[in-house]
Amino acid sequence: MTMQSGQPLSVRLALLLSVAVVSVLLITGLAVNRLVSAPLEAELTAVQRDRLTVVAGAVGDVDWTTPRGKAAVRLVLRRVAVAANGRASLVDANGTVLLSEGSLPAGATTQRVSEPIAGGGSLVVEVPGTDRSFLRVFNLTLIGAGLIAVVVLVGVAVFVSDRVTRPLRGVTLAAHRLGAGDLGARASGGSDRESAELALAFNSMADRLQRSEMLRRRAASDMAHDLATPATVLESQLQAMVDGVVPVDRAQLDQARAAAGALSGVIGQMRELVDAESAVLNRRASRTEIGPMLAELEQAMQPLFRERGLTLARDPTPAGVVALIDATQVARALRNVVTNAAQHSPAGGEVRIGVEAVSDELRIRVRDQGVGIAAADLPHLFERFYRADPARGPAVPAPGSGIGLTIALELLTANGGTIAVESTGPQGTTFVLRLPRAA
């Protein structure tokens, strides 16, 4: 078996989480650096700029050389400094500080913004600038946190992925064992719903596969017996005639012919199954009236029922009941269902066929008077090669190869129909065949 290449889930999960966390940290760092490092000019809003312009205009209108004017200007500068949490100064055209209010931390970097005033000079506002050492510490802390987060995430991803993938590995191991021929291999899911459903689905598939293999082996044994018995009889009969032990007369030739016919019948059933499986490809649908088709079926089945001492009866079919089907395929399916009913009906019993037209479908019921079907056999009734002879009792003739109902199901499905057991019990069994009704 070729193993599929690819990264483990733990690696993918660790990479995904790491990229997500690193991206968040990177965006946060850029935003903080942007906000902290932004110049004061860029941080001023339009309203703040307008206020500063108004203040500069008011200062320009005041004669600050007089004591009263100087006091008024100092009051304005003090208010600006308090609002800016820095220092506000009146500077002349040469850059000389004429008046100043407020203070700045010693040795701190500053940012400043100025607004010209009438008569020359400007109003200068200074605030503490960005602390570059803070930014360096912040960035180093951010990088360290990112590295620690990546390491932690890798560990968490490995732990979580191990817990998540453990049930998957169990299913994979069970699948390998099943593929190697261990039909008893089963998987156990985890505590989560998804892995439990996966294990349940796998186990259901394994159960069906194991049952199919059991039926196949039993069918191979049964078919070998069904083929070997008439072949042995035919060989013995011919050898006896060749050796002169028995005379070569009509009676002996009839026995040989019967053995050959039995052999041919088994082979024919196998061919029928192959044809039924490809029925959907060979289907030739046409508008078919059900009444005449059932009449032909009743006439064709009469010899079998006379041989078994049974009665085949048919309820009146409503006129004009038409289905869009392949008449040959559906007739073959009906013949198999009726034959099955005959095989499991006691001598002197009756098999009855009835038709019911319901809205957009036709229901054809086949009722026998057998001993019913065991509840354990009902789910497997349409499986190929399934023989439910214990459910029918020892007094009932042994059933055939176990594919008659399987063939019927395949043929009806190919024509858009279904078949099911409607009722069963000691008084008999009723099969209902549903077909789409033609408009």
C-alpha positions in Angstrom: 0.0 0.0 0.0 1.4 3.4 -1.0 1.4 5.8 1.9 0.2 9.3 1.2 2.8 12.0 1.8 2.0 15.3 3.6 2.6 17.2 6.7 1.3 15.8 10.0 -1.7 17.5 11.5 0.3 18.7 14.5 2.7 20.6 12.3 -0.1 22.2 10.3 -1.9 23.2 13.5 1.2 24.6 15.1 2.0 26.6 11.9 -1.6 27.9 11.7 -1.8 29.0 15.3 1.7 30.5 15.3 1.0 32.5 12.2 -2.2 33.8 13.8 -0.6 34.8 17.0 2.5 36.3 15.4 0.2 38.3 13.1 -1.8 39.7 16.0 1.4 40.6 17.9 2.9 42.2 14.8 -0.3 44.3 14.1 -0.3 45.3 17.8 3.3 46.3 17.8 3.0 48.4 14.6 -0.1 50.1 16.0 1.6 51.0 19.3 4.8 52.2 17.6 2.7 54.2 15.2 0.7 55.9 18.0 3.7 56.5 20.3 6.0 57.7 17.6 3.6 60.0 15.8 4.7 63.6 15.7 2.6 66.2 17.6 1.6 67.9 14.4 0.1 64.7 13.1 -1.8 64.1 16.4 -3.5 67.5 16.4 -7.0 67.3 15.3 -8.7 70.0 13.2 -10.5 71.3 16.3 -7.2 71.5 18.3 -5.5 73.3 15.5 -8.3 75.8 15.3 -8.1 76.4 19.0 -4.4 77.0 18.8 -4.9 79.5 16.0 -7.6 81.3 18.0 -5.2 81.5 21.0 -2.4 82.8 18.8 -4.7 85.4 17.4 -5.8 86.5 20.9 -2.2 86.8 22.0 -1.3 88.9 18.9 -4.1 91.3 19.8 -2.8 91.9 23.3 -0.1 94.5 24.1 2.0 92.2 26.1 4.6 95.0 26.8 2.3 96.5 29.4 2.0 94.8 32.9 -1.7 94.2 32.4 -1.2 92.8 28.9 1.8 90.6 30.1 -0.4 89.2 32.9 -3.2 88.4 30.4 -0.7 86.7 28.0 0.8 84.7 30.9 -2.7 83.5 31.9 -3.4 82.3 28.4 0.0 80.6 28.1 -0.6 78.9 31.5 -3.9 77.5 30.4 -2.4 76.2 27.1 0.5 74.6 29.0 -1.9 72.9 31.4 -4.1 71.6 28.6 -1.1 70.3 26.7 0.7 69.0 29.8 3.8 70.7 28.7 5.1 74.2 28.2 3.7 77.2 26.2 6.0 80.1 25.2 5.8 83.4 23.4 8.8 83.7 21.0 9.8 86.7 19.0 10.8 86.6 15.3 14.5 85.9 16.3 13.5 82.9 18.3 14.0 84.5 21.7 11.6 83.4 24.4 9.7 86.4 25.7 7.2 84.7 28.0 6.9 81.0 29.1 4.6 79.0 31.3 4.6 75.4 32.3 7.5 73.0 32.6 9.1 69.9 31.0 10.8 66.9 32.7 14.6 67.5 32.9 16.5 65.8 30.0 13.3 64.6 28.3 13.0 64.8 24.6 10.3 67.2 23.4 7.9 67.7 20.5 6.8 71.2 19.6 4.2 72.9 17.5 4.1 76.6 16.7 1.5 79.1 15.5 2.5 82.5 14.1 1.0 85.6 15.9 0.3 89.0 14.5 3.2 91.5 14.7 5.9 88.8 14.4 6.8 85.9 16.6 4.9 82.8 17.3 3.1 80.8 20.0 5.2 77.6 20.7 3.7 74.6 22.5 6.2 71.9 23.7 5.2 68.5 25.1 7.3 65.5 26.2 8.4 63.5 23.2 8.5 59.8 22.5 10.6 57.8 25.0 12.7 55.7 22.6 13.9 53.5 25.4 10.3 52.7 26.2 9.8 51.7 22.5 12.9 49.5 22.6 11.8 47.8 25.7 8.2 47.4 24.3 9.5 45.9 21.1 11.9 43.5 22.8 9.1 42.4 25.1 6.8 41.9 22.1 9.4 39.8 20.3 10.0 37.8 23.4 6.3 37.2 24.0 5.9 36.2 20.4 8.7 33.6 20.6 7.3 32.2 23.9 3.9 32.1 22.3 5.2 30.2 19.3 7.0 27.6 21.6 3.9 27.2 23.7 1.6 26.9 20.7 3.8 24.2 19.1 3.5 22.2 22.4 -0.2 22.8 22.6 -0.6 21.9 18.9 1.3 18.7 19.3 -0.8 17.7 22.4 -4.1 18.7 20.9 -3.4 17.1 17.5 -2.3 13.9 19.2 -5.6 13.8 21.1 -7.6 14.7 17.9 -5.8 12.3 15.6 -5.6 9.3 17.9 -9.1 8.1 16.9 -8.2 8.7 13.2 -5.0 6.6 13.6 -7.2 3.9 15.1 -9.5 4.0 12.1 -6.4 4.0 9.8 -4.9 1.0 11.6 -8.2 -0.9 11.5 -8.6 -0.1 7.7 -5.1 -1.5 7.1 -6.0 -4.6 9.0 -9.2 -4.9 7.1 -7.4 -4.4 3.8 -5.0 -7.2 4.8 -7.8 -9.6 5.2 -8.7 -9.3 8.9 -12.5 -9.0 8.6 -12.8 -8.7 12.4 -10.9 -5.4 12.5 -12.9 -2.6 14.2 -12.2 0.9 15.2 -13.1 2.8 18.4 -13.8 6.5 18.2 -12.8 9.2 20.6 -14.9 11.3 23.0 -15.8 13.8 20.3 -18.9 13.2 18.2 -17.1 13.4 14.8 -14.5 10.7 15.5 -17.2 8.5 17.1 -19.4 8.9 14.0 -16.4 8.1 11.8 -15.6 4.9 13.8 -19.3 3.9 13.7 -19.4 4.4 9.9 -16.2 2.4 9.5 -17.5 -0.4 11.8 -20.8 -0.5 9.9 -18.9 -0.8 6.6 -16.7 -3.6 8.1 -19.8 -5.4 9.3 -21.3 -5.3 5.9 -18.1 -6.4 4.3 -17.7 -9.3 6.7 -21.3 -10.3 6.1 -20.8 -10.0 2.3 -17.7 -12.2 2.5 -19.5 -14.7 4.7 -22.4 -14.8 2.1 -19.9 -15.1 -0.7 -18.1 -18.0 0.9 -21.4 -19.7 1.7 -22.6 -19.0 -1.8 -19.5 -20.4 -3.3 -19.9 -23.5 -1.3 -23.6 -23.8 -2.1 -23.1 -23.1 -5.8 -20.3 -25.7 -5.9 -22.7 -28.2 -4.3 -25.5 -27.2 -6.7 -23.2 -27.6 -9.6 -21.4 -30.7 -8.4 -24.5 -32.7 -7.6 -26.0 -32.7 -11.1 -22.6 -32.9 -12.7 -21.8 -36.0 -10.7 -25.1 -37.6 -11.5 -24.7 -36.8 -15.2 -21.1 -38.2 -15.2 -22.2 -41.3 -13.3 -25.2 -41.9 -15.5 -23.1 -41.5 -18.7 -20.3 -43.7 -17.3 -22.7 -46.4 -16.4 -24.2 -46.4 -19.9 -20.6 -46.5 -21.4 -19.7 -49.4 -19.2 -22.9 -51.2 -20.0 -24.0 -51.3 -16.4 -27.3 -49.7 -17.4 -29.0 -49.9 -20.8 -28.9 -46.9 -23.1 -32.6 -46.4 -23.3 -35.0 -43.5 -23.1 -35.4 -43.7 -19.3 -31.6 -43.4 -18.7 -31.3 -40.7 -21.2 -34.1 -38.7 -19.5 -32.3 -39.0 -16.2 -29.1 -37.7 -17.9 -31.0 -34.9 -19.5 -32.6 -33.9 -16.1 -29.1 -33.8 -14.5 -27.8 -31.6 -17.4 -30.9 -29.4 -17.1 -30.3 -28.9 -13.4 -26.7 -27.9 -14.1 -27.8 -25.5 -16.8 -30.4 -24.0 -14.4 -27.7 -23.1 -11.9 -25.6 -21.5 -14.6 -28.6 -19.7 -15.9 -29.4 -18.2 -12.5 -25.9 -16.8 -12.3 -26.3 -15.3 -15.7 -29.6 -13.7 -14.7 -27.9 -12.0 -11.7 -25.2 -10.5 -14.0 -28.0 -9.3 -16.4 -29.9 -7.8 -13.5 -27.0 -5.9 -12.2 -26.6 -4.2 -15.6 -30.4 -3.8 -16.0 -30.3 0.0 -15.7 -28.0 0.1 -18.8 -30.1 -2.3 -20.8 -33.5 -0.8 -19.8 -35.9 0.0 -22.7 -38.8 1.8 -21.1 -42.2 2.1 -22.7 -45.8 2.6 -21.7 -46.9 -0.8 -20.5 -50.4 -1.8 -19.4 -50.1 -3.8 -16.2 -53.2 -6.0 -16.7 -52.1 -7.8 -19.9 -48.6 -8.2 -18.4 -50.0 -10.0 -15.3 -52.2 -12.1 -17.4 -49.3 -13.4 -19.4 -47.3 -14.0 -16.2 -50.2 -16.0 -14.8 -50.5 -18.2 -17.9 -46.7 -18.8 -17.9 -46.6 -19.7 -14.2 -49.5 -22.2 -14.3 -47.3 -25.3 -15.0 -45.1 -24.7 -12.0 -48.1 -24.2 -9.7 -49.8 -27.4 -11.1 -46.6 -29.3 -10.4 -46.5 -28.1 -6.8 -50.2 -28.5 -6.2 -50.7 -24.8 -5.7 -53.2 -22.3 -7.0 -52.2 -19.0 -8.6 -55.0 -16.4 -8.4 -55.2 -12.8 -9.6 -57.4 -10.0 -8.4 -59.1 -8.0 -11.1 -56.8 -5.3 -12.4 -58.2 -1.8 -12.9 -58.4 -1.0 -16.6 -56.0 1.6 -18.0 -53.3 1.1 -15.4 -50.1 2.0 -17.2 -46.5 2.2 -16.1 -43.4 3.6 -17.9 -41.2 0.5 -17.5 -39.2 -2.1 -19.3 -41.9 -4.8 -19.5 -39.4 -7.7 -19.9 -37.4 -6.7 -16.8 -40.4 -6.1 -14.6 -42.0 -9.3 -15.7 -38.9 -11.2 -14.8 -38.8 -9.6 -11.4 -42.5 -10.5 -10.8 -41.8 -14.1 -12.0 -39.0 -14.4 -9.4 -41.2 -13.0 -6.6 -44.1 -15.4 -7.5 -41.7 -18.3 -7.8 -40.3 -17.5 -4.4 -43.9 -17.5 -3.0 -44.6 -20.8 -4.7 -41.4 -22.4 -3.2 -42.5 -21.4 0.3 -46.2 -22.3 0.1 -47.5 -25.6 1.4 -49.2 -28.0 -1.0 -52.8 -26.9 -1.6 -52.0 -23.3 -0.8 -52.7 -20.3 -2.8 -50.6 -17.4 -4.1 -52.6 -14.3 -5.0 -51.5 -11.2 -7.1 -53.3 -7.9 -6.7 -52.8 -4.4 -8.2 -53.6 -1.1 -6.6 -53.2 2.3 -8.3 -52.4 5.1 -5.8 -51.8 8.6 -7.2 -48.4 8.5 -9.0 -47.5 4.8 -8.2 -48.7 1.3 -8.7 -48.6 -1.3 -6.0 -48.4 -5.0 -6.9 -48.9 -7.3 -4.0 -47.9 -11.0 -4.0 -49.4 -12.9 -1.1 -48.5 -16.5 -0.2 -49.9 -18.8 2.5 -46.5 -20.0 3.9 -45.3 -20.0 7.5 -43.8 -16.5 7.3 -40.3 -15.1 7.6 -38.3 -14.9 10.8 -37.6 -11.4 12.1 -33.9 -12.2 12.0 -34.0 -12.9 8.3 -36.0 -9.9 7.2 -33.1 -7.4 7.0 -31.1 -9.8 4.8 -33.9 -11.0 2.6 -32.7 -9.2 -0.6 -29.0 -10.0 -0.1 -27.5 -12.1 -2.8 -27.1 -15.8 -2.0 -29.0 -15.4 1.3 -31.0 -18.5 2.2 -33.5 -18.3 4.9 -34.6 -21.9 4.8 -34.5 -22.3 8.6 -37.2 -19.6 8.8 -39.5 -21.5 6.5 -39.5 -24.7 8.4 -38.4 -28.2 7.4 -41.7 -29.0 5.6 -41.1 -26.4 2.9 -39.0 -27.4 -0.1 -35.5 -26.2 0.0 -35.1 -22.8 -1.7 -32.9 -22.2 -4.7 -29.6 -20.4 -5.0 -30.7 -17.4 -2.9 -30.5 -14.8 -5.7 -34.1 -14.7 -6.9 -35.2 -11.8 -4.7 -31.9 -10.1 -5.3 -32.5 -10.2 -9.0 -36.0 -8.9 -8.5 -34.7 -5.9 -6.4 -32.1 -5.0 -9.1 -34.6 -5.1 -11.9 -37.2 -3.1 -10.1 -34.6 -0.5 -8.9 -33.5 -0.1 -12.5 -37.1 0.8 -13.4 -37.5 3.3 -10.6 -39.4 0.8 -8.4 -39.0 -0.8 -5.0 -39.8 -4.1 -3.3 -40.4 -4.8 0.4 -42.1 -7.2 2.7 -45.4 -5.6 3.7 -46.4 -8.2 6.2 -45.4 -11.7 7.3 -46.7 -14.2 9.8 -48.0 -17.7 10.3 -50.8 -17.0 7.8 -48.3 -16.0 5.0 -46.2 -13.3 3.6 -47.1 -10.3 1.4 -44.5 -8.7 -0.9 -45.4 -5.2 -2.3 -43.8 -4.0 -5.5 -44.0 -0.3 -6.2 -43.6 1.1 -9.7 -43.9 4.6 -11.0 -47.2 5.2 -12.8 -47.2 6.7 -16.2 -49.0 10.0 -16.7 
